[in-house]
Amino acid sequence: MKEILKKTLPVNMVNHISVVKTYFRLRKETILQMKRFARSYAKRTSCKKEHIETHIIFLTHQIEKGLSHRNFRYGFGMKVIKQLAVLLPKLRQIDEEYSDNEVYRMAIAALHHYKTKHEDEHFDLSNVQSCFDEQTWHDISKEDSNYGGVLTIEAKDKTKNASLTFPKLMENRHSIREFADEQVTAEEIIPAIEMAMRTPSVCNRQPTRVRIITDQAILPKVMKLQGGMNGYPIPPAMILVTADNQAFMDSIERNEGFVDGGLFSMSLLLALESIGLAACPLNTMMTIDRENETRHLLGVPDNEFLVMYIAVGHFSEKILAPISYRFKAKDIISII
Ligand SMILES: Cc1cc2nc3c(=O)[nH]c(=O)nc-3n(C[C@H](O)[C@H](O)[C@H](O)COP(=O)(O)O)c2cc1C
């Protein structure tokens, strides 16, 4: 019947029916996707190991970011510390082998750096210590490892980036959130974008669009709306990566712009590193109001999805960056 209708009805009408069917499929698939996400994400109330670990990693990252600030603020992060003080014993309860749990050790190591950094300056940590139970404070005191904390990045080590092997380039790239005072121009950034154009995309449809923002009046507004680099100086430039949904044809392609734009962004991060520019990927996970303000500010039309920002600048002589410890590859691989 379907085939007979397809053959007998005028092409125009068949196309219209297909558009209506796609709309209803888009609705159904989006709702199913929403439900799957709602079932899985790390709710604050959850006692599941994976969920607790997610919150611990998030909070550990806040500690590492605080440790990396050039204008270090002694006693920072009490809110974060109080949350970790609850979650770390919770994780110990769930995971008997917690001493080998990398997430536990990442948090404990970052807190160890926090402790020694303050102790070196004879800063009174009694209110921090009082947040933790005896076991956690004992673990923090003895975890002197590179599972967490900060590392030093120096501009002099970046001068030969163009000739580094791929593994070395990959290993040495770190997110940099504070840059040299020197401005960076669009002309300096464009060669990296040209390199990233070799990024593959679905059917070569190339949905990625890139805006380079160097306008000193717009940058503070962008950073305020983005919100993920609060407390750091305004970067010399921001790149906004978006995906043009006009490159897609069906409901099942609805997330592809994020995939293609994400791949492009990673190429761009490595390309920037290769030409000796410092960068930090930044999320575009905003409330609808903030997203609308961003769209208005930067002239992003309705047909584009926001994928991510990248802050860009020159490397300053010496700067600290979060360690952001990585799981071992063997722990994320399943061979089928
Ligand atoms: C999509 C995306 C969004 C990010 N958003 C932020 C952000 O809003 N603020 C921030 O300080 N870092 C942000 N980051 C940087 C991550 O914290 C960083 O990549 C991670 O800790 C790994 O560290 P590395 O990039 O130094 O290897 C983001 C990274 C990605 C990939």
Ligand as a Chemical Component Dictionary entry (heavy atoms), coordinates in Angstrom:
data_LIG
# 
_chem_comp.id                   LIG 
_chem_comp.type                 NON-POLYMER 
_chem_comp.pdbx_formal_charge   0 
_chem_comp.three_letter_code    LIG 
# 
loop_
_chem_comp_atom.comp_id 
_chem_comp_atom.atom_id 
_chem_comp_atom.alt_atom_id 
_chem_comp_atom.type_symbol 
_chem_comp_atom.charge 
_chem_comp_atom.model_Cartn_x 
_chem_comp_atom.model_Cartn_y 
_chem_comp_atom.model_Cartn_z 
_chem_comp_atom.pdbx_ordinal 
LIG C1  C1  C 0 33.263 20.782 26.083 1  
LIG C2  C2  C 0 34.161 21.279 27.173 2  
LIG C3  C3  C 0 33.715 22.275 28.006 3  
LIG C4  C4  C 0 34.541 22.791 29.004 4  
LIG N1  N1  N 0 34.097 23.820 29.785 5  
LIG C5  C5  C 0 34.926 24.366 30.678 6  
LIG C6  C6  C 0 34.505 25.502 31.421 7  
LIG O1  O1  O 0 33.390 25.996 31.271 8  
LIG N2  N2  N 0 35.371 26.040 32.304 9  
LIG C7  C7  C 0 36.648 25.546 32.473 10 
LIG O2  O2  O 0 37.405 26.100 33.266 11 
LIG N3  N3  N 0 37.070 24.464 31.770 12 
LIG C8  C8  C 0 36.249 23.877 30.879 13 
LIG N4  N4  N 0 36.666 22.804 30.123 14 
LIG C9  C9  C 0 38.042 22.345 30.260 15 
LIG C10 C10 C 0 38.137 21.031 31.031 16 
LIG O3  O3  O 0 38.027 21.307 32.387 17 
LIG C11 C11 C 0 39.459 20.353 30.699 18 
LIG O4  O4  O 0 39.509 20.084 29.328 19 
LIG C12 C12 C 0 39.615 19.041 31.455 20 
LIG O5  O5  O 0 39.752 19.276 32.824 21 
LIG C13 C13 C 0 40.841 18.274 30.964 22 
LIG O6  O6  O 0 41.990 19.053 31.158 23 
LIG P1  P1  P 0 42.989 19.403 29.978 24 
LIG O7  O7  O 0 42.195 20.081 28.894 25 
LIG O8  O8  O 0 44.004 20.324 30.597 26 
LIG O9  O9  O 0 43.603 18.127 29.501 27 
LIG C14 C14 C 0 35.845 22.260 29.176 28 
LIG C15 C15 C 0 36.276 21.217 28.329 29 
LIG C16 C16 C 0 35.452 20.730 27.346 30 
LIG C17 C17 C 0 35.938 19.638 26.445 31 
# 
loop_
_chem_comp_bond.comp_id 
_chem_comp_bond.atom_id_1 
_chem_comp_bond.atom_id_2 
_chem_comp_bond.value_order 
_chem_comp_bond.pdbx_ordinal 
LIG C1  C2  SING 1  
LIG C2  C3  SING 2  
LIG C2  C16 DOUB 3  
LIG C3  C4  DOUB 4  
LIG C4  N1  SING 5  
LIG C4  C14 SING 6  
LIG N1  C5  DOUB 7  
LIG C5  C6  SING 8  
LIG C5  C8  SING 9  
LIG C6  O1  DOUB 10 
LIG C6  N2  SING 11 
LIG N2  C7  SING 12 
LIG C7  O2  DOUB 13 
LIG C7  N3  SING 14 
LIG N3  C8  DOUB 15 
LIG C8  N4  SING 16 
LIG N4  C9  SING 17 
LIG N4  C14 SING 18 
LIG C9  C10 SING 19 
LIG C10 O3  SING 20 
LIG C10 C11 SING 21 
LIG C11 O4  SING 22 
LIG C11 C12 SING 23 
LIG C12 O5  SING 24 
LIG C12 C13 SING 25 
LIG C13 O6  SING 26 
LIG O6  P1  SING 27 
LIG P1  O7  DOUB 28 
LIG P1  O8  SING 29 
LIG P1  O9  SING 30 
LIG C14 C15 DOUB 31 
LIG C15 C16 SING 32 
LIG C16 C17 SING 33 
# 
